[in-house]
Amino acid sequence: MSAISYRWLVYQVADSVATIRLNRPENLNALHDELLREIFLALGEAERDVSVRVLVVTGEGGAFCSGQDLKVFAGGVTEEEVHRHLDDFYHPVVRKFRSIPKPIVAAIPGVAAGAGMSLALAADLRIAAQTARFSQAFVRIGLVPDSGSTYFLPRLIGPARALEMAWLGDGIDAETAKSWGLVNWVVAADELPASTKELTARLAEGPPLAVAMIKQAIYRGMDETLDDTLEFEKRLQGRAVVTADHQTGLKAFFAKTRPVFTGR
Ligand code: T3D
């Protein structure tokens, strides 16, 4: 039972997994301010809930998210307004994806376009249905990629493919996205819920402290020198070796049993 009542998304917790389901299917889960605010709140709720070990972000009605609700800006917007809008609504969400010390999986049933694709890219892992499509749609309406797309995309697929997507604005299908390294897994559309559950169950079984430190180290390592990274890994490993979960893992290894990690 959520402490917050959401109007534009569905928030559910089951088996240590919080699922955030964007719920504006009539416009492919387009993002308006209220939905963005609710995504931020839901991410925070899942972060604080100690029973939650993994988050899933997905969309209702066969789409992931079509990006900014274009009806909102149909009347025009000033430079200052767009700055404030990005600062107040998009950037807090994107930063939250990275700062939450738990795995975040984007489960992508259909189209992920514009800032909707940016949200999928901000997740740690992506599992896509064969029906998924990815589009850097910004250029089609004379805009530039935002909400982290120019950060995440070249890191995932390289600058040439990122430019191809951003300049041409063409959609790519799930298999192409997989072959480019943009998604981790592609599954049949009707298998997406079960495959997501299987994946998140495995992630939820992991030792939470080590899982959190791995997320921190991997992202930090992408922006640091080798020497800095070696030092940072050393510090994290010093914290990991003294956890009860490490002892649990060792005992399970020698006993040839499955470890049950508690996060201590
Ligand atoms: O400060 C700021 O916020 C600036 C930030 C901007 C960030 C951005 O995200 S800019 C990019 C915004 N997104 C787009 O430009 C994508 C627009 N949508 C599309 O190009 C296509 O809809 C898709 C490629 C995503 C899917 O195409 P298709 O053929 O599967 O569906 P459709 O028929 O185009 O869409 C279905 C309905 O959803 C349709 O409404 P209708 O005709 O049934 O009443 C369509 O208008 C509506 N819809 C789709 N995307 C949006 C939308 N309505 C509002 N905003 C949308 N983004």
Boltz pocket constraint, residues with backbone or C-beta under 6 A from the ligand:
constraints:
  - pocket:
      binder: B
      contacts: [[A, 25], [A, 26], [A, 27], [A, 28], [A, 30], [A, 31], [A, 65], [A, 66], [A, 67], [A, 68], [A, 69], [A, 70], [A, 71], [A, 81], [A, 82], [A, 83], [A, 85], [A, 86], [A, 111], [A, 113], [A, 114], [A, 115], [A, 116], [A, 135], [A, 137], [A, 138], [A, 141], [A, 143], [A, 146]]
      max_distance: 6.0
